[in-house]
């Protein structure tokens, strides 16, 4: 039977008393009163069962055999009068405090073991525990071990999906319909291409349109006109003569014709452009344009923008060259005027 409410020796701190509410221990503790006479103490101990009530042991199993009921093993307090240490009968009793503490510890250990065994998988192995507070478990993302970061493109898209940002040269360029950011392009400094690829007539993979943005640093020349006129032949060769590994995707250039040239306001600066029509041995050929204008950032070194457009019905509209040129702006300045026909003369 469960003992009635009252103050009993605290099983976790024998030098104190703890309130038993009739069903469980409370958090209330106190210092024991002055011990009574030996006879009275013995009588009280007899009435209280030698200390605080200890819940009856619950049969437990260790996962390897039948459930057993833990016993005191000779360490708990006697249930009633017993032999004295001298062998006499009934006159002596075991000390009340030490046996109670030992019995409480034994029961706690058995219950703890049962809880741990019940929480295991039956093999004695503890289940996975959460990481300690203040630590974080390693995070593994898909394909982390096999994927590698892709190379950063020459230009990136801003929050506006129709604009390409060229941070090196401090400009933004409009991205016309049918154009995309460069992807898997070996040629350096490409800021946009037409969407999709095709097999070049002479072998390899080609795109119908490309726009390249570079800083002119290998010359002391600063005149946009002189730089554009000097660059157009190189632009044509790199686009339609031989590629980076020496192949001729279009069988080489057979001829070219200057179709337009002139001054143009770009990003609020006076620039100059030259445009050629190129005829190739294979395929429809194309158009190339070299545009040069002073940068608005850094040392104001000239900026070179090359345009490569395939001719024929599959090539991008030639008007996109003018749309892109007119839409070039300094980074952060959407109101700067510029582009073909912005007040500066053109040479047909």
C-alpha positions in Angstrom: 0.0 0.0 0.0 1.3 3.5 -0.8 2.4 5.3 2.4 0.4 8.4 3.5 1.6 12.0 2.9 4.4 13.1 5.1 8.0 14.1 5.6 10.4 11.2 4.9 14.2 10.9 4.4 15.1 12.3 0.9 16.5 9.3 -1.1 18.7 11.7 -3.1 19.9 13.7 -0.1 19.7 11.6 3.1 20.7 14.5 5.3 17.3 16.2 4.4 13.7 15.3 4.6 11.4 15.5 1.5 7.6 15.8 1.3 5.8 12.7 0.0 2.3 13.7 -1.2 0.9 10.2 -1.1 1.6 9.4 -4.7 4.9 11.1 -5.6 7.8 13.1 -4.2 7.3 16.9 -4.2 10.1 19.5 -4.5 9.7 20.6 -0.9 12.6 19.7 1.4 13.6 20.5 5.0 16.3 19.9 7.5 15.3 17.0 9.8 14.2 17.9 13.3 16.5 17.1 16.3 16.6 13.3 16.6 14.4 11.8 19.3 15.5 9.4 22.0 16.8 6.0 20.7 13.6 4.2 21.7 11.4 6.7 20.0 13.5 6.8 16.9 13.4 3.1 16.6 9.6 3.1 17.0 9.2 5.8 14.3 11.5 4.0 12.0 9.5 0.8 12.5 6.2 2.7 11.8 7.6 4.4 8.7 9.3 1.3 7.3 12.8 2.7 7.8 12.7 5.8 5.5 10.7 7.2 2.6 8.4 5.0 0.7 10.1 3.4 -2.3 7.9 2.4 -5.2 7.7 -1.3 -5.7 10.2 -2.6 -8.1 8.8 -3.1 -11.6 9.7 -6.3 -13.5 12.0 -5.3 -16.3 13.8 -7.1 -19.1 17.3 -6.5 -20.4 16.3 -7.7 -23.9 18.1 -11.0 -23.4 15.7 -13.0 -21.1 12.5 -13.0 -19.1 11.5 -10.0 -17.0 12.9 -10.1 -13.4 12.0 -8.2 -10.3 15.0 -6.4 -8.8 15.7 -7.2 -5.1 17.7 -5.5 -2.4 20.3 -8.2 -2.5 20.9 -7.7 1.2 21.5 -4.0 0.9 18.0 -2.7 1.6 16.4 -2.1 4.9 14.7 -5.0 6.7 10.9 -5.2 6.5 10.6 -5.7 10.2 12.5 -6.7 13.3 15.5 -8.9 12.5 18.5 -10.3 14.1 21.0 -8.0 15.7 24.6 -7.8 14.7 25.4 -9.9 17.8 23.1 -12.7 16.7 20.3 -11.9 19.2 16.7 -11.8 18.0 14.5 -8.8 17.6 16.4 -6.4 19.8 18.6 -4.7 17.1 17.9 -3.0 13.8 19.9 -2.0 10.8 20.8 1.7 10.5 17.9 3.4 8.7 19.6 6.0 6.4 22.3 4.1 4.6 20.2 1.1 3.5 17.5 3.5 2.2 20.0 5.4 0.1 21.5 2.2 -1.3 18.1 0.8 -2.1 17.0 4.0 -3.8 20.1 4.1 -5.9 19.7 0.5 -6.9 16.0 1.0 -7.9 17.0 4.2 -9.9 19.7 2.3 -11.7 17.4 -0.6 -12.6 14.7 1.8 -13.9 17.2 3.8 -15.9 18.5 0.6 -17.4 15.0 -0.5 -18.3 14.3 2.9 -20.0 17.5 2.7 -22.0 16.8 -0.9 -23.0 13.2 0.0 -24.1 14.6 2.9 -26.2 17.1 0.7 -28.0 16.6 -1.5 -30.9 16.8 -4.7 -28.9 20.5 -5.2 -29.7 21.8 -3.0 -26.8 22.6 -0.2 -29.2 21.4 3.3 -28.3 19.2 5.0 -30.9 20.7 8.0 -32.8 20.7 11.1 -30.6 20.3 14.7 -31.6 23.5 16.7 -31.8 24.3 18.7 -28.6 23.0 22.2 -28.3 25.2 24.8 -30.0 26.4 22.4 -32.6 25.2 21.8 -36.1 25.1 18.5 -38.0 26.9 18.5 -41.4 24.6 19.3 -44.3 25.0 17.4 -47.5 23.4 18.8 -50.6 22.7 16.6 -53.7 25.6 16.1 -56.0 28.0 18.0 -53.7 30.6 15.3 -54.1 30.4 15.2 -57.9 29.5 18.6 -59.1 32.0 21.4 -59.7 31.3 25.1 -59.8 30.8 26.4 -63.3 33.0 29.2 -64.6 31.6 32.7 -64.1 30.5 34.3 -67.4 31.9 37.6 -68.6 28.6 39.3 -67.8 25.7 38.6 -65.5 22.0 39.3 -65.6 20.6 42.0 -63.3 17.3 41.8 -61.6 15.9 42.8 -64.9 15.9 39.7 -67.1 16.2 41.8 -70.2 19.5 43.5 -69.2 23.0 42.1 -69.2 25.5 43.7 -66.7 29.2 44.0 -67.8 30.7 45.0 -64.5 34.3 45.1 -65.9 33.5 47.9 -68.3 30.8 49.5 -66.2 27.9 49.1 -68.7 24.7 47.3 -69.1 23.4 46.0 -72.5 19.8 45.2 -73.4 19.0 41.5 -74.1 16.8 41.4 -77.1 14.2 38.7 -77.7 15.8 35.5 -78.8 19.1 36.2 -77.0 20.4 34.6 -73.8 23.4 34.8 -71.5 26.4 32.8 -72.7 26.6 29.1 -71.7 29.3 26.7 -72.7 31.0 29.2 -74.9 34.8 28.8 -75.4 35.3 32.3 -76.9 36.3 34.8 -74.2 34.4 38.0 -73.3 31.1 36.9 -74.8 28.2 38.7 -73.0 25.2 37.2 -75.0 24.4 34.7 -77.7 21.3 33.7 -79.7 19.4 30.9 -78.2 20.4 27.4 -79.4 23.3 26.0 -81.6 23.7 24.3 -84.9 26.4 22.3 -86.7 28.9 24.5 -88.5 29.2 23.7 -92.3 32.9 23.0 -91.8 32.5 21.1 -88.5 32.0 22.2 -84.9 29.2 23.9 -83.1 28.0 27.4 -84.1 25.6 30.0 -82.9 23.7 32.4 -85.2 24.7 35.4 -83.1 27.2 36.6 -80.5 28.1 39.9 -78.8 31.5 40.3 -77.2 32.6 43.1 -74.9 36.3 43.9 -74.2 38.5 46.7 -72.8 41.1 48.0 -75.2 44.4 47.9 -73.2 47.1 46.8 -75.7 47.5 50.1 -77.5 48.0 53.8 -76.7 45.4 54.7 -79.3 42.3 56.3 -77.8 40.4 57.4 -80.9 37.2 55.4 -81.2 37.3 55.7 -85.0 40.9 54.5 -85.3 40.3 51.6 -82.9 37.1 50.5 -84.7 38.7 50.6 -88.1 41.7 48.7 -86.9 39.6 46.0 -85.2 37.0 45.1 -87.9 39.3 42.8 -89.9 40.3 40.9 -86.8 36.6 40.6 -85.8 35.8 39.1 -89.2 38.6 36.6 -89.1 37.8 35.4 -85.6 34.1 35.1 -86.5 34.2 33.4 -89.9 37.7 32.4 -90.9 39.4 30.1 -88.3 38.2 29.2 -84.8 40.4 29.0 -81.6 41.8 25.5 -82.6 42.5 26.4 -86.2 39.4 24.9 -87.9 37.5 26.7 -90.6 33.8 26.3 -89.6 32.7 28.1 -92.8 35.5 27.1 -95.1 37.2 30.5 -94.7 36.3 34.0 -95.9 36.1 34.7 -99.6 35.3 38.4 -99.5 33.9 41.3 -97.4 32.1 44.5 -98.0 31.9 47.6 -95.7 28.2 48.3 -95.4 28.1 51.0 -92.6 30.3 53.1 -90.5 30.0 56.3 -88.5 30.0 58.1 -85.2 27.4 57.1 -82.6 26.6 58.2 -79.0 27.0 55.2 -76.7 26.5 55.4 -72.9 26.6 59.2 -73.2 30.0 59.1 -74.9 31.0 59.7 -78.5 31.8 56.4 -80.2 32.4 55.0 -83.6 31.4 51.8 -85.4 32.3 49.9 -88.6 30.1 47.1 -90.1 31.1 44.5 -92.7 29.2 42.0 -94.7 31.3 38.8 -94.9 31.0 36.1 -97.6 32.3 32.6 -96.7 33.1 29.5 -98.7 30.4 27.5 -96.9 27.2 28.7 -95.5 25.4 32.1 -95.9 28.2 34.2 -94.3 27.3 37.0 -92.0 27.8 40.5 -90.6 30.4 41.7 -88.2 30.6 45.1 -86.4 33.3 46.7 -84.3 32.0 49.5 -81.9 34.4 51.5 -79.8 33.6 54.2 -77.2 35.2 55.6 -74.0 34.4 53.9 -70.8 32.7 55.8 -68.0 34.6 54.0 -65.2 38.1 53.6 -64.0 40.8 54.9 -66.4 38.2 55.5 -69.1 40.0 53.1 -71.3 38.1 52.5 -74.6 35.5 49.7 -74.6 35.2 47.5 -77.7 31.9 45.7 -78.5 31.9 43.2 -81.3 28.8 41.9 -83.0 28.7 38.7 -85.0 25.4 38.0 -86.9 24.9 35.1 -89.3 23.3 36.2 -92.6 20.3 34.3 -94.0 16.9 33.6 -92.6 18.3 31.8 -89.6 20.4 34.7 -88.5 19.2 37.3 -86.0 17.6 40.5 -87.4 20.3 43.1 -88.3 18.3 45.7 -86.5 19.3 44.0 -83.2 22.8 45.5 -83.7 21.2 49.0 -83.5 18.9 48.0 -80.6 21.8 46.7 -78.5 24.0 49.7 -79.3 21.3 52.2 -78.5 20.4 50.5 -75.2 24.0 50.4 -73.8 24.0 52.4 -70.5 26.4 53.1 -67.6 25.7 50.8 -64.7 23.1 52.5 -62.4 22.1 55.0 -65.1 19.0 54.0 -67.0 18.4 57.5 -68.4 21.7 58.1 -70.3 21.1 58.7 -73.9 23.0 56.9 -76.6 22.9 54.6 -79.6 22.6 54.9 -83.3 21.0 58.1 -84.5 21.5 60.0 -81.2 22.7 63.2 -82.6 26.0 62.0 -84.1 26.4 61.5 -87.8 26.6 58.1 -89.5 28.5 57.1 -92.7 26.6 54.7 -94.8 
